Amino acid sequence: MLKKSIITALTIAIAFSLREYFSTGNIRWISSVLFAMIIFAFYFLWEWAKEPYDWHKKKR
């Protein structure tokens, strides 16, 4: 789950950085890294929320 989230965030960040480089000629690194971190957090929480909680755990 963590590896998939990192790969997704890096892929999106690279894609947006390349788009920005080809359209303006320079890259704003702060916005690219911040956007990648937001995507990582959102995707990580999304994947984490999809796994069901085991309500039948034995209590100690």
URMO-V13699 format. One record per residue. N is the residue number from 1. RES is the residue in one letter. OMEGA is omega in whole degrees, -180 to 180 (* if undefined). NEAR is the number of other ideal C-beta (glycine too) atoms within 12 Angstrom. D_LAST is the distance of its C-alpha to the last C-alpha in Angstrom with 2 decimals. Layout:
n-><N N>
res-><RES RES>
omega-><OMEGA OMEGA>
near-><NEAR NEAR>
d_last-><D_LAST D_LAST>
//
This chain:
n-><1 2 3 4 5 6 7 8 9 10 11 12 13 14 15 16 17 18 19 20 21 22 23 24 25 26 27 28 29 30 31 32 33 34 35 36 37 38 39 40 41 42 43 44 45 46 47 48 49 50 51 52 53 54 55 56 57 58 59 60>
res-><M L K K S I I T A L T I A I A F S L R E Y F S T G N I R W I S S V L F A M I I F A F Y F L W E W A K E P Y D W H K K K R>
omega-><-179 -179 180 179 179 -179 179 -180 179 179 179 179 178 179 180 177 178 178 180 180 -178 -180 -177 180 175 -177 173 -172 -179 180 179 180 178 178 179 179 177 178 178 -179 180 -177 178 178 178 179 180 -178 -179 -180 -177 179 179 -177 -176 176 179 179 -178 *>
near-><17 15 13 17 24 20 19 23 29 22 18 24 29 20 18 26 24 15 16 20 16 12 12 13 8 12 20 18 15 13 17 25 20 16 25 27 20 19 26 27 19 18 27 23 16 17 20 16 12 12 11 8 9 7 7 7 7 6 5 3>
d_last-><28.08 28.99 31.98 33.27 33.09 35.00 37.60 38.18 38.63 40.97 42.99 43.55 44.41 46.89 48.44 48.96 50.28 52.77 53.85 54.42 56.30 58.60 59.30 59.90 60.33 57.59 53.82 52.01 49.07 47.16 47.07 46.24 43.28 42.03 42.35 40.44 37.55 37.47 37.56 34.75 32.48 33.38 32.99 29.66 28.24 29.91 28.32 24.85 25.24 26.34 23.04 20.99 17.45 14.95 13.90 12.30 9.30 6.46 3.78 0.00>
//
